[in-house]
């Protein structure tokens, strides 16, 4: 049973369990022990990235101490997007990748996500084993075997260069004016740089992180500023990333917002037409709109649904041999290019469609008419069954009466 890990690693309020330095230290030691047992001490060690939250420095230091105490070497990337950690874990032959981020959550939250040597997030069974090691007590290394720590200065640049290779070499974004809102988060340098180097005229928002302003009135969870800038500047498209840049919400030239379902619909159609969509299916979660399912069916494709969480989407994609999946919230996973959701690379695919077809964003990002849908968020304490809450009858009236 996993009690510490949720649907996307460990997450909580900073300096409150489980997001304390003490727990991060124990977690690092347990993870280090787990990977030494399963992969041996290759010397390749772990890489650690983080977003721009102030608490990230505290957790990075604690995790590093735990990992090195278990005998793993550690390479520190500094602020990088979550998908960069997945990419670099595999590219740099690391045994383990760690991202310190609470994604789209406010600055007072933080989280820790783990990637295996293949660049994919750990499965439930691995997380359960790591929790067991925390309870039983990890193994510490002999004094002469304590891990070493070094900083990697070119990690972000490696990711930026890779992101540019995910679109055809003949495609240039010249003539496109792009507003990009980086949510004062992990992609505040990478996203504007990549877009500009590919030829776009770039208007950047949310690129002045101070440790406390991540996702604050900006990014994928609050698109108002980007919508206003698109309209004011006459931009062709707006790109809104979240704090760790693993999801994206797009805005057309009129200021209309397009969620992950519309992006997936566009990419599924283009990939199917090009013969590159494997398995004849698109993988999404139970949250995706019924309109997307009907649209996919009209294309002669299937929609495979999973539990909420991009990790479960990726697991289904890998098990079924599919190469496109994602979530309505903006996670878009293209396993030909990425191991997890990647907001920047997903946006580049849409910009490629604009450049190749000459179509405007409003033509490309309204592939189907959404069916009316309502989402109600309810905060729960660990172990509580949401169907036992007093509000459950009211939620059922909104259509949330299924246990799945």
KEFI-738704 format. One record per residue (C-alpha): residue number from 0; residue in one letter; x, y, z. Coordinates in steps of 0.2 Angstrom, whole numbers. Example, Ala and Ser with C-alpha at 12.3 -4.5 7.8 and 13.67 -1.06 7.14 Angstrom:
BEGIN
+-----+----+-------+-------+-------+
!   i ! aa !    px !    py !    pz !
+-----+----+-------+-------+-------+
!   0 !  A !    62 !   -22 !    39 !
!   1 !  S !    68 !    -5 !    36 !
+-----+----+-------+-------+-------+
//
This chain:
BEGIN
+-----+----+-------+-------+-------+
!   i ! aa !    px !    py !    pz !
+-----+----+-------+-------+-------+
!   0 !  X !     0 !     0 !     0 !
!   1 !  X !     6 !    17 !    -5 !
!   2 !  X !     3 !    31 !     9 !
!   3 !  X !    16 !    43 !     4 !
!   4 !  X !    15 !    43 !   -14 !
!   5 !  X !     0 !    50 !   -24 !
!   6 !  X !    -5 !    50 !   -42 !
!   7 !  X !    11 !    60 !   -47 !
!   8 !  X !    25 !    57 !   -34 !
!   9 !  X !    24 !    65 !   -16 !
!  10 !  X !    16 !    81 !   -14 !
!  11 !  X !    10 !    93 !     0 !
!  12 !  X !    13 !   110 !     8 !
!  13 !  X !    31 !   115 !    10 !
!  14 !  X !    38 !   112 !    28 !
!  15 !  X !    23 !   102 !    32 !
!  16 !  X !    23 !    83 !    31 !
!  17 !  X !    27 !    75 !    19 !
!  18 !  X !    36 !    90 !    12 !
!  19 !  X !    48 !    92 !    26 !
!  20 !  X !    67 !    92 !    25 !
!  21 !  X !    67 !    77 !    37 !
!  22 !  X !    56 !    66 !    26 !
!  23 !  X !    65 !    72 !    10 !
!  24 !  X !    81 !    66 !    18 !
!  25 !  X !    73 !    49 !    23 !
!  26 !  X !    65 !    47 !     5 !
!  27 !  X !    82 !    51 !    -3 !
!  28 !  X !    90 !    37 !     7 !
!  29 !  X !    76 !    25 !     3 !
!  30 !  X !    76 !    29 !   -15 !
!  31 !  X !    95 !    27 !   -16 !
!  32 !  X !    94 !    10 !    -7 !
!  33 !  X !    81 !     4 !   -19 !
!  34 !  X !    91 !     9 !   -35 !
!  35 !  X !   107 !     1 !   -28 !
!  36 !  X !    98 !   -15 !   -25 !
!  37 !  X !    89 !   -15 !   -41 !
!  38 !  X !   102 !    -8 !   -53 !
!  39 !  X !   119 !   -10 !   -43 !
!  40 !  X !   130 !     5 !   -40 !
!  41 !  X !   134 !     9 !   -58 !
!  42 !  X !   142 !    26 !   -53 !
!  43 !  X !   130 !    35 !   -64 !
!  44 !  X !   119 !    40 !   -50 !
!  45 !  X !   104 !    52 !   -49 !
!  46 !  X !   100 !    69 !   -57 !
!  47 !  X !    89 !    82 !   -48 !
!  48 !  X !    80 !    96 !   -57 !
!  49 !  X !    68 !   108 !   -49 !
!  50 !  X !    56 !   122 !   -53 !
!  51 !  X !    57 !   140 !   -46 !
!  52 !  X !    49 !   138 !   -28 !
!  53 !  X !    59 !   144 !   -14 !
!  54 !  X !    56 !   127 !    -5 !
!  55 !  X !    65 !   118 !   -19 !
!  56 !  X !    82 !   123 !   -12 !
!  57 !  X !    78 !   115 !     5 !
!  58 !  X !    71 !    99 !    -3 !
!  59 !  X !    85 !    98 !   -15 !
!  60 !  X !    98 !    98 !    -1 !
!  61 !  X !    89 !    86 !     9 !
!  62 !  X !    87 !    73 !    -5 !
!  63 !  X !   105 !    75 !   -10 !
!  64 !  X !   110 !    71 !     8 !
!  65 !  X !    99 !    56 !     8 !
!  66 !  X !   105 !    49 !    -9 !
!  67 !  X !   123 !    52 !    -6 !
!  68 !  X !   122 !    43 !    11 !
!  69 !  X !   115 !    28 !     2 !
!  70 !  X !   130 !    29 !   -10 !
!  71 !  X !   123 !    37 !   -25 !
!  72 !  X !   132 !    51 !   -35 !
!  73 !  X !   121 !    66 !   -38 !
!  74 !  X !   120 !    78 !   -52 !
!  75 !  X !   111 !    95 !   -49 !
!  76 !  X !   102 !   103 !   -64 !
!  77 !  X !    95 !   118 !   -56 !
!  78 !  X !    78 !   125 !   -63 !
!  79 !  X !    72 !   114 !   -78 !
!  80 !  X !    56 !   108 !   -84 !
!  81 !  X !    50 !    91 !   -78 !
!  82 !  X !    51 !    84 !   -96 !
!  83 !  X !    69 !    89 !   -96 !
!  84 !  X !    72 !    78 !   -81 !
!  85 !  X !    64 !    63 !   -90 !
!  86 !  X !    74 !    66 !  -106 !
!  87 !  X !    91 !    69 !   -97 !
!  88 !  X !    89 !    54 !   -86 !
!  89 !  X !    90 !    43 !  -101 !
!  90 !  X !   102 !    54 !  -111 !
!  91 !  X !   114 !    55 !   -97 !
!  92 !  X !   113 !    37 !   -93 !
!  93 !  X !   108 !    41 !   -75 !
!  94 !  X !   100 !    27 !   -64 !
!  95 !  X !    87 !    39 !   -57 !
!  96 !  X !    79 !    56 !   -61 !
!  97 !  X !    71 !    67 !   -48 !
!  98 !  X !    60 !    83 !   -51 !
!  99 !  X !    56 !    94 !   -37 !
! 100 !  X !    40 !   103 !   -41 !
! 101 !  X !    21 !   104 !   -37 !
! 102 !  X !    17 !   107 !   -55 !
! 103 !  X !     2 !   119 !   -56 !
! 104 !  X !     0 !   121 !   -37 !
! 105 !  X !     3 !   137 !   -28 !
! 106 !  X !    21 !   142 !   -22 !
! 107 !  X !    17 !   136 !    -4 !
! 108 !  X !    16 !   118 !   -11 !
! 109 !  X !    30 !   107 !   -17 !
! 110 !  X !    32 !    89 !   -23 !
! 111 !  X !    45 !    76 !   -28 !
! 112 !  X !    43 !    65 !   -44 !
! 113 !  X !    54 !    50 !   -48 !
! 114 !  X !    60 !    44 !   -65 !
! 115 !  X !    68 !    27 !   -69 !
! 116 !  X !    84 !    25 !   -80 !
! 117 !  X !    72 !    24 !   -95 !
! 118 !  X !    66 !    41 !   -92 !
! 119 !  X !    48 !    36 !   -87 !
! 120 !  X !    40 !    39 !   -70 !
! 121 !  X !    41 !    25 !   -58 !
! 122 !  X !    26 !    12 !   -57 !
! 123 !  X !    15 !    10 !   -41 !
! 124 !  X !    25 !    -6 !   -36 !
! 125 !  X !    41 !     3 !   -36 !
! 126 !  X !    34 !    17 !   -26 !
! 127 !  X !    27 !     5 !   -13 !
! 128 !  X !    44 !    -4 !   -11 !
! 129 !  X !    52 !    13 !    -8 !
! 130 !  X !    39 !    17 !     5 !
! 131 !  X !    43 !     0 !    13 !
! 132 !  X !    61 !     5 !    14 !
! 133 !  X !    58 !    21 !    23 !
! 134 !  X !    48 !    11 !    36 !
! 135 !  X !    61 !    -3 !    38 !
! 136 !  X !    76 !     9 !    37 !
! 137 !  X !    87 !    12 !    22 !
! 138 !  X !   105 !     5 !    20 !
! 139 !  X !   119 !    18 !    22 !
! 140 !  X !   135 !    17 !    13 !
! 141 !  X !   152 !    15 !    20 !
! 142 !  X !   162 !    31 !    23 !
! 143 !  X !   173 !    28 !     8 !
! 144 !  X !   157 !    24 !    -3 !
! 145 !  X !   147 !    40 !     1 !
! 146 !  X !   141 !    48 !   -16 !
! 147 !  X !   148 !    63 !   -24 !
! 148 !  X !   139 !    79 !   -29 !
! 149 !  X !   142 !    90 !   -44 !
! 150 !  X !   132 !   103 !   -54 !
! 151 !  X !   127 !   101 !   -72 !
! 152 !  X !   128 !   118 !   -81 !
! 153 !  X !   123 !   113 !   -98 !
! 154 !  X !   107 !   102 !   -94 !
! 155 !  X !    95 !   115 !   -99 !
! 156 !  X !   104 !   119 !  -115 !
! 157 !  X !   104 !   100 !  -120 !
! 158 !  X !    85 !   100 !  -117 !
! 159 !  X !    82 !   116 !  -128 !
! 160 !  X !    92 !   109 !  -142 !
! 161 !  X !    82 !    92 !  -141 !
! 162 !  X !    66 !   101 !  -141 !
! 163 !  X !    70 !   110 !  -157 !
! 164 !  X !    73 !    93 !  -166 !
! 165 !  X !    56 !    87 !  -162 !
! 166 !  X !    49 !    97 !  -177 !
! 167 !  X !    54 !    95 !  -195 !
! 168 !  X !    70 !   103 !  -200 !
! 169 !  X !    62 !   113 !  -214 !
! 170 !  X !    49 !   121 !  -202 !
! 171 !  X !    53 !   138 !  -197 !
! 172 !  X !    41 !   149 !  -186 !
! 173 !  X !    46 !   165 !  -195 !
! 174 !  X !    30 !   176 !  -197 !
! 175 !  X !    22 !   169 !  -182 !
! 176 !  X !    20 !   181 !  -167 !
! 177 !  X !    19 !   170 !  -151 !
! 178 !  X !    14 !   175 !  -133 !
! 179 !  X !    21 !   163 !  -121 !
! 180 !  X !    17 !   163 !  -102 !
! 181 !  X !    29 !   153 !   -92 !
! 182 !  X !    20 !   155 !   -75 !
! 183 !  X !    36 !   161 !   -67 !
! 184 !  X !    41 !   143 !   -67 !
! 185 !  X !    54 !   130 !   -73 !
! 186 !  X !    53 !   135 !   -92 !
! 187 !  X !    55 !   154 !   -90 !
! 188 !  X !    71 !   153 !  -100 !
! 189 !  X !    69 !   137 !  -111 !
! 190 !  X !    52 !   141 !  -119 !
! 191 !  X !    56 !   159 !  -125 !
! 192 !  X !    73 !   154 !  -131 !
! 193 !  X !    67 !   139 !  -141 !
! 194 !  X !    53 !   149 !  -149 !
! 195 !  X !    64 !   163 !  -154 !
! 196 !  X !    78 !   152 !  -160 !
! 197 !  X !    65 !   143 !  -172 !
! 198 !  X !    61 !   160 !  -179 !
! 199 !  X !    45 !   166 !  -170 !
! 200 !  X !    42 !   184 !  -164 !
! 201 !  X !    41 !   181 !  -145 !
! 202 !  X !    31 !   190 !  -131 !
! 203 !  X !    36 !   183 !  -115 !
! 204 !  X !    25 !   183 !   -99 !
! 205 !  X !    29 !   175 !   -82 !
! 206 !  X !    48 !   175 !   -84 !
! 207 !  X !    53 !   184 !   -68 !
! 208 !  X !    52 !   170 !   -54 !
! 209 !  X !    55 !   176 !   -36 !
! 210 !  X !    52 !   160 !   -27 !
! 211 !  X !    35 !   164 !   -22 !
! 212 !  X !    26 !   169 !   -38 !
! 213 !  X !    25 !   153 !   -48 !
! 214 !  X !     8 !   150 !   -55 !
! 215 !  X !     2 !   166 !   -47 !
! 216 !  X !   -11 !   174 !   -58 !
! 217 !  X !    -2 !   167 !   -74 !
! 218 !  X !     1 !   151 !   -83 !
! 219 !  X !   -10 !   137 !   -88 !
! 220 !  X !   -21 !   139 !   -73 !
! 221 !  X !   -25 !   157 !   -75 !
! 222 !  X !   -24 !   162 !   -93 !
! 223 !  X !   -32 !   179 !   -92 !
! 224 !  X !   -16 !   189 !   -94 !
! 225 !  X !   -10 !   179 !  -109 !
! 226 !  X !   -28 !   181 !  -117 !
! 227 !  X !   -26 !   200 !  -114 !
! 228 !  X !    -9 !   200 !  -122 !
! 229 !  X !   -14 !   190 !  -137 !
! 230 !  X !   -28 !   202 !  -141 !
! 231 !  X !   -17 !   218 !  -137 !
! 232 !  X !    -2 !   213 !  -147 !
! 233 !  X !   -11 !   204 !  -161 !
! 234 !  X !    -2 !   188 !  -158 !
! 235 !  X !    -6 !   173 !  -169 !
! 236 !  X !    -6 !   161 !  -154 !
! 237 !  X !    -4 !   161 !  -135 !
! 238 !  X !     5 !   147 !  -125 !
! 239 !  X !     2 !   145 !  -107 !
! 240 !  X !    13 !   133 !   -97 !
! 241 !  X !    12 !   128 !   -79 !
! 242 !  X !    25 !   129 !   -66 !
! 243 !  X !    35 !   114 !   -71 !
! 244 !  X !    30 !   115 !   -90 !
! 245 !  X !    23 !    97 !   -92 !
! 246 !  X !     6 !   104 !   -97 !
! 247 !  X !     0 !   117 !  -109 !
! 248 !  X !   -15 !   127 !  -113 !
! 249 !  X !   -16 !   137 !  -129 !
! 250 !  X !   -25 !   153 !  -135 !
! 251 !  X !   -30 !   157 !  -152 !
! 252 !  X !   -29 !   174 !  -161 !
! 253 !  X !   -46 !   179 !  -155 !
! 254 !  X !   -42 !   175 !  -137 !
! 255 !  X !   -51 !   159 !  -136 !
! 256 !  X !   -44 !   146 !  -124 !
! 257 !  X !   -41 !   128 !  -130 !
! 258 !  X !   -38 !   114 !  -118 !
! 259 !  X !   -28 !    98 !  -119 !
! 260 !  X !   -43 !    89 !  -127 !
! 261 !  X !   -42 !   101 !  -142 !
! 262 !  X !   -24 !    99 !  -144 !
! 263 !  X !   -25 !    80 !  -143 !
! 264 !  X !   -39 !    80 !  -156 !
! 265 !  X !   -28 !    91 !  -168 !
! 266 !  X !   -12 !    80 !  -166 !
! 267 !  X !   -22 !    63 !  -167 !
! 268 !  X !   -30 !    69 !  -184 !
! 269 !  X !   -13 !    75 !  -191 !
! 270 !  X !    -4 !    59 !  -185 !
! 271 !  X !   -17 !    47 !  -192 !
! 272 !  X !   -17 !    56 !  -209 !
! 273 !  X !     2 !    55 !  -209 !
! 274 !  X !     2 !    36 !  -204 !
! 275 !  X !    12 !    39 !  -189 !
! 276 !  X !    -2 !    36 !  -175 !
! 277 !  X !     2 !    19 !  -168 !
! 278 !  X !   -12 !     7 !  -163 !
! 279 !  X !   -26 !    17 !  -171 !
! 280 !  X !   -30 !    25 !  -154 !
! 281 !  X !   -28 !    40 !  -143 !
! 282 !  X !   -26 !    37 !  -124 !
! 283 !  X !   -34 !    50 !  -112 !
! 284 !  X !   -41 !    49 !   -94 !
! 285 !  X !   -59 !    48 !   -88 !
! 286 !  X !   -59 !    67 !   -87 !
! 287 !  X !   -58 !    70 !  -106 !
! 288 !  X !   -73 !    77 !  -114 !
! 289 !  X !   -86 !    66 !  -123 !
! 290 !  X !   -85 !    77 !  -138 !
! 291 !  X !   -67 !    71 !  -140 !
! 292 !  X !   -72 !    53 !  -140 !
! 293 !  X !   -85 !    56 !  -153 !
! 294 !  X !   -73 !    66 !  -164 !
! 295 !  X !   -60 !    52 !  -162 !
! 296 !  X !   -73 !    39 !  -167 !
! 297 !  X !   -77 !    50 !  -183 !
! 298 !  X !   -59 !    49 !  -188 !
! 299 !  X !   -60 !    30 !  -187 !
! 300 !  X !   -49 !    29 !  -171 !
! 301 !  X !   -52 !    23 !  -153 !
! 302 !  X !   -51 !    32 !  -137 !
! 303 !  X !   -43 !    23 !  -123 !
! 304 !  X !   -47 !    30 !  -105 !
! 305 !  X !   -37 !    28 !   -89 !
! 306 !  X !   -37 !    34 !   -72 !
! 307 !  X !   -33 !    53 !   -69 !
! 308 !  X !   -14 !    56 !   -70 !
! 309 !  X !    -2 !    57 !   -84 !
! 310 !  X !     8 !    43 !   -77 !
! 311 !  X !    -7 !    31 !   -80 !
! 312 !  X !    -9 !    38 !   -97 !
! 313 !  X !     9 !    34 !  -101 !
! 314 !  X !     8 !    16 !   -93 !
! 315 !  X !    -7 !    12 !  -105 !
! 316 !  X !     2 !    19 !  -120 !
! 317 !  X !    17 !     8 !  -117 !
! 318 !  X !     7 !    -7 !  -113 !
! 319 !  X !    -3 !    -5 !  -129 !
! 320 !  X !    10 !     2 !  -141 !
! 321 !  X !     2 !    19 !  -143 !
! 322 !  X !    12 !    35 !  -146 !
! 323 !  X !    -1 !    49 !  -142 !
! 324 !  X !   -10 !    52 !  -126 !
! 325 !  X !   -13 !    65 !  -113 !
! 326 !  X !   -26 !    74 !  -102 !
! 327 !  X !   -39 !    88 !  -104 !
! 328 !  X !   -28 !    98 !   -91 !
! 329 !  X !   -15 !   100 !  -104 !
! 330 !  X !    -3 !    85 !  -102 !
! 331 !  X !     1 !    79 !  -120 !
! 332 !  X !    13 !    64 !  -121 !
! 333 !  X !    21 !    60 !  -138 !
! 334 !  X !    32 !    45 !  -134 !
! 335 !  X !    41 !    47 !  -151 !
! 336 !  X !    48 !    62 !  -142 !
! 337 !  X !    45 !    62 !  -124 !
! 338 !  X !    43 !    51 !  -109 !
! 339 !  X !    30 !    62 !  -100 !
! 340 !  X !    19 !    77 !  -103 !
! 341 !  X !    29 !    91 !  -112 !
! 342 !  X !    20 !   108 !  -114 !
! 343 !  X !    34 !   116 !  -125 !
! 344 !  X !    35 !   101 !  -137 !
! 345 !  X !    16 !    99 !  -138 !
! 346 !  X !    15 !   118 !  -142 !
! 347 !  X !    29 !   116 !  -155 !
! 348 !  X !    18 !   102 !  -164 !
! 349 !  X !     4 !   115 !  -165 !
! 350 !  X !    15 !   128 !  -172 !
! 351 !  X !    22 !   116 !  -185 !
! 352 !  X !     4 !   113 !  -190 !
! 353 !  X !     1 !   132 !  -192 !
! 354 !  X !    17 !   134 !  -202 !
! 355 !  X !    14 !   119 !  -213 !
! 356 !  X !    -4 !   122 !  -217 !
! 357 !  X !    -5 !   141 !  -216 !
! 358 !  X !   -21 !   139 !  -205 !
! 359 !  X !   -24 !   151 !  -191 !
! 360 !  X !   -25 !   144 !  -173 !
! 361 !  X !   -43 !   146 !  -172 !
! 362 !  X !   -45 !   134 !  -187 !
! 363 !  X !   -34 !   121 !  -179 !
! 364 !  X !   -39 !   122 !  -161 !
! 365 !  X !   -58 !   119 !  -162 !
! 366 !  X !   -58 !   102 !  -169 !
! 367 !  X !   -74 !    97 !  -160 !
! 368 !  X !   -89 !   105 !  -150 !
! 369 !  X !   -86 !   101 !  -131 !
! 370 !  X !  -101 !    92 !  -122 !
! 371 !  X !  -106 !   102 !  -106 !
! 372 !  X !   -95 !    96 !   -92 !
! 373 !  X !   -92 !   102 !   -74 !
! 374 !  X !   -77 !    98 !   -63 !
! 375 !  X !   -79 !   100 !   -44 !
! 376 !  X !   -63 !    99 !   -33 !
! 377 !  X !   -65 !    93 !   -15 !
! 378 !  X !   -50 !    93 !    -3 !
! 379 !  X !   -48 !    76 !     6 !
! 380 !  X !   -38 !    70 !    20 !
! 381 !  X !   -28 !    55 !    17 !
! 382 !  X !   -38 !    39 !    18 !
! 383 !  X !   -55 !    47 !    16 !
! 384 !  X !   -67 !    40 !     3 !
! 385 !  X !   -75 !    54 !    -7 !
! 386 !  X !   -91 !    45 !    -8 !
! 387 !  X !   -93 !    45 !    11 !
! 388 !  X !   -93 !    64 !    11 !
! 389 !  X !  -109 !    74 !    16 !
! 390 !  X !  -108 !    83 !    -1 !
! 391 !  X !  -107 !    67 !   -11 !
! 392 !  X !  -126 !    67 !   -15 !
! 393 !  X !  -124 !    85 !   -22 !
! 394 !  X !  -109 !    80 !   -32 !
! 395 !  X !  -119 !    65 !   -39 !
! 396 !  X !  -132 !    77 !   -45 !
! 397 !  X !  -118 !    85 !   -55 !
! 398 !  X !  -115 !    68 !   -63 !
! 399 !  X !  -101 !    62 !   -52 !
! 400 !  X !  -109 !    46 !   -46 !
! 401 !  X !   -96 !    33 !   -53 !
! 402 !  X !   -82 !    26 !   -42 !
! 403 !  X !   -70 !    26 !   -57 !
+-----+----+-------+-------+-------+
//
